[in-house]
Amino acid sequence: MTGASRGIGAAIARRLAAEGVLVAVHYGRRKADAEQTVASIEQAGGQAFAIRADLAADDALDTLFSELATGLAGRPLNILVNNAAVYADPDDPAAAQADGYVAGISEVTQEEFDRIFSVNVRAPFFVTQRCLPLLADGGRIVNISSAVTRIAWPLLPYAMSKGALEIMAPRLANELGHRGITVNTIAPGITDNTKTNTWLHDMPGAAEGVAAMTALRRLGQPSDIADVVALLASDDARWVTGQLVDASGGMALAPTPPGM
Ligand SMILES: NC(=O)c1ccc[n+]([C@@H]2O[C@H](COP(=O)([O-])OP(=O)(O)OC[C@H]3O[C@@H](n4cnc5c(N)ncnc54)[C@H](OP(=O)(O)O)[C@@H]3O)[C@@H](O)[C@H]2O)c1
């Protein structure tokens, strides 16, 4: 799975590994995060290996699939999770701007826009294309989108990229259904314990405010998303395909009344 080194991706990797899945923990730049995720899986009795490829780079696919082949060592591929995405880098305020996290339309450059679309749209498209000959019949594809396609927060290029990603599932589901492969999308809301969302705890009142935006009145956790991926990847979800599943705790289901 892509972007499995930290945040939501790491939680998905740990959850799938707990189900007995051998997980390819893909990362882009932060090897230590990937090694930590692999170690935590192994400590829990699971199996995983790390693979690196910068999904914005021209040679991303060759690098990714070469490392994947080495790690799989002939074992089958059953599940693809397209999770990696860029929108903000909390380690680097300049990169956060570059990822279009806070920029309005006037500030977004073509380079920034292209970078977001290369990682969030082009990469899952061509990673999926390259996976298809390897993916076993009856396999699973899960794309990770975002509630920003439904809720008009800023993050305009990011939201547009996730809108494009969401288009994949129904069409691919139809194309791949004859092989028993399901294709679904999960859309998380604002999720706690991700590096992107440290502001939840840095800004006074932010955590309470975001919790109040959900129908279930709490912050979402990476494990909330991982459990839904595990469900869609399981045999129990064999009859669910082409669907968009909101996993936001019911975020912004209705306008917030004045004074609340
Ligand atoms: N956090 C939220 O509140 C939230 C809400 C809605 C949807 N989502 C979606 O959920 C998914 C995971 O979000 P997250 O917050 O957990 O992400 P994150 O903490 O920022 O982690 C992103 C992952 O993607 C990898 N990645 C980023 N750019 C890459 C590149 N150019 N090449 C290769 N790998 C790259 C990172 O690896 P390196 O660190 O090594 O680069 C990391 O493993 C994303 O699709 C995101 O859009 C998140």
The ligand as a Tripos MOL2 file, in Angstrom:
@<TRIPOS>MOLECULE
LIG
   48    52     1     0     0
SMALL
NO_CHARGES

@<TRIPOS>ATOM
      1 N1         -5.1340   13.3980    7.9350 N.am      1 LIG1
      2 C1         -6.3960   13.6880    7.6450 C.2       1 LIG1
      3 O1         -7.0860   14.3520    8.4130 O.2       1 LIG1
      4 C2         -7.0100   13.2260    6.3520 C.ar      1 LIG1
      5 C3         -8.3310   13.5900    6.0850 C.ar      1 LIG1
      6 C4         -8.9250   13.1560    4.9070 C.ar      1 LIG1
      7 C5         -8.2210   12.3720    4.0200 C.ar      1 LIG1
      8 N2         -6.9320   12.0500    4.2970 N.ar      1 LIG1
      9 C6         -6.2310   11.2190    3.3290 C.3       1 LIG1
     10 O2         -5.7220   10.0840    4.0050 O.3       1 LIG1
     11 C7         -4.4880    9.6920    3.4220 C.3       1 LIG1
     12 C8         -3.4010    9.6630    4.4840 C.3       1 LIG1
     13 O3         -3.3500   10.9310    5.1020 O.3       1 LIG1
     14 P1         -2.3030   11.2160    6.2940 P.3       1 LIG1
     15 O4         -2.7030   12.4960    6.9010 O.co2     1 LIG1
     16 O5         -2.1760   10.0140    7.1470 O.co2     1 LIG1
     17 O6         -0.9800   11.4470    5.4240 O.3       1 LIG1
     18 P2          0.5000   11.7810    5.8940 P.3       1 LIG1
     19 O7          0.6780   11.6120    7.3560 O.co2     1 LIG1
     20 O8          0.8570   13.0940    5.2900 O.co2     1 LIG1
     21 O9          1.3200   10.6150    5.1690 O.3       1 LIG1
     22 C9          1.3950   10.6210    3.7980 C.3       1 LIG1
     23 C10         2.0490    9.3420    3.3360 C.3       1 LIG1
     24 O10         2.2280    9.4570    1.9250 O.3       1 LIG1
     25 C11         3.6160    9.3950    1.6300 C.3       1 LIG1
     26 N3          3.9160   10.3430    0.5570 N.ar      1 LIG1
     27 C12         3.6220   11.6530    0.5160 C.ar      1 LIG1
     28 N4          4.1220   12.1950   -0.6130 N.ar      1 LIG1
     29 C13         4.7500   11.2010   -1.2770 C.ar      1 LIG1
     30 C14         5.4600   11.1240   -2.4940 C.ar      1 LIG1
     31 N5          5.6840   12.1900   -3.2740 N.pl3     1 LIG1
     32 N6          5.9730    9.9410   -2.8660 N.ar      1 LIG1
     33 C15         5.7890    8.8600   -2.1000 C.ar      1 LIG1
     34 N7          5.1250    8.8530   -0.9340 N.ar      1 LIG1
     35 C16         4.6190   10.0210   -0.5310 C.ar      1 LIG1
     36 C17         4.3320    9.7620    2.8990 C.3       1 LIG1
     37 O11         5.6480    9.2090    2.9090 O.3       1 LIG1
     38 P3          6.8950   10.1820    3.3100 P.3       1 LIG1
     39 O12         6.5360   10.8300    4.6000 O.co2     1 LIG1
     40 O13         8.0580    9.2450    3.3910 O.co2     1 LIG1
     41 O14         7.0050   11.1690    2.1810 O.co2     1 LIG1
     42 C18         3.4200    9.1140    3.9260 C.3       1 LIG1
     43 O15         3.6600    7.7440    4.0070 O.3       1 LIG1
     44 C19        -4.2200   10.6890    2.2850 C.3       1 LIG1
     45 O16        -4.7150   10.1770    1.0630 O.3       1 LIG1
     46 C20        -5.0310   11.8920    2.6970 C.3       1 LIG1
     47 O17        -5.3950   12.6870    1.5830 O.3       1 LIG1
     48 C21        -6.3030   12.4590    5.4360 C.ar      1 LIG1
@<TRIPOS>BOND
     1     1     2 1
     2     2     3 2
     3     2     4 1
     4     4     5 ar
     5     4    48 ar
     6     5     6 ar
     7     6     7 ar
     8     7     8 ar
     9     8     9 1
    10     8    48 ar
    11     9    10 1
    12     9    46 1
    13    10    11 1
    14    11    12 1
    15    11    44 1
    16    12    13 1
    17    13    14 1
    18    14    15 2
    19    14    16 1
    20    14    17 1
    21    17    18 1
    22    18    19 2
    23    18    20 1
    24    18    21 1
    25    21    22 1
    26    22    23 1
    27    23    24 1
    28    23    42 1
    29    24    25 1
    30    25    26 1
    31    25    36 1
    32    26    27 ar
    33    26    35 ar
    34    27    28 ar
    35    28    29 ar
    36    29    30 ar
    37    29    35 ar
    38    30    31 1
    39    30    32 ar
    40    32    33 ar
    41    33    34 ar
    42    34    35 ar
    43    36    37 1
    44    36    42 1
    45    37    38 1
    46    38    39 2
    47    38    40 1
    48    38    41 1
    49    42    43 1
    50    44    45 1
    51    44    46 1
    52    46    47 1
@<TRIPOS>SUBSTRUCTURE
     1 LIG1         1 GROUP 0 **** ****
